[in-house]
């Protein structure tokens, strides 16, 4: 009997339609001892309006450019230097006050691309010419430090296809709609099939590899189920998709699952028209979910192990458009949150009167942020992952 992927799947080992498991067929998976540092990536998909997330509310140029969308002093959470967070991010104030929230301003890259797809690929691959790279910056990092273990390297939650950022050459990260749906069917039947193949000498090393892969998949599914059914309830978390995803991440970190990276997404930031209510709602979803996540991790004594990083493919233009929205822009801020973050404003807010084709000019290359995370958080050589050296930012202890 020829051991093919089709025959293997016909034998009864399958995942629910809501889940994909590229790591199931990967040549190596990543395992690390419990207690290792964890990165949580929060993608703000669609191009987040950074000017209305990190607001220069005392800048007259801001209000002239945004007579309808501009936020006033009473609508923001003041930080310092005339800069404030959108008022719906109020739950992040505790992290700011404790010095565990950094606002990295003016992040971008040279000759910015305003296509959702190409700019997302640029961020995910850390390459300004993404067609030349079909693996991601996180995947390449995991390739360099992973071994043949019994656990997945991380987990992507949500209904999106696997992020290119998480794709490696030797390993991939599972992508599931909901970690509670991560289970493997047909276990006994498949186990008998694989055992018989190995015993008969059929399928060669492929059969033995698939048998070991199946064992790992069963073990991982069982561990996820135990963590999410035996852990704390989702009390305190909002019922939004992002809130529930971050609750699952907290439970998996609490359980000792040795995954090093989790990825979640908040979608809906392509606000070309009637932006205000939509962006207000998105900021509330982000602030409430991150605030609950932070409170949960602090209570569990886990906040020092976790670094949260938000990112978006680009910011929005400075001037509002005639549809009371904003169009694709360039530089934008992002947030870093965690127990080992050096809180505060990182870099000056880009000048609103010195623009490039109507967009904010960047002063911090996003690859400098990646270099900081790779070196200071994971202890991985940034140049080996990014292809060259980039100056780090002073954001992590």
Secondary structure, DSSP 8 states (H G I E B T S, - for coil): ----HHHHHHTT-EE-TTEE-GGGG-S------TT--EEEEEEEETT--GGGTEE-TT-HHHHHH-TTT---GGGEEEEETTEEEEGGGGGGHHHHHTT-EEEEEEEE-SS----HHHHHHHHHHT-SSGGG--S-HHHHHHHHH--S-SS-SEEEESSS---GGG--SS---EEES-GGG--EE-HHHHHHHHHHHHHHT-SHHHHHHHHHHHHHHHHHHHHHHHHHHHS---TTS-SSHHHHHHHHHHHHHHTT----EEEEEEE-----SSHHHHHHHHHHHHHHHHHHHHHHHHHHT-GGGEEEEEE-S--B-SS--TTSS--B-S-EEEEEEETTB--EEES----TTS-BTTB----EEHHHHHHHIIIIII---HHHHHSS-----S-B-
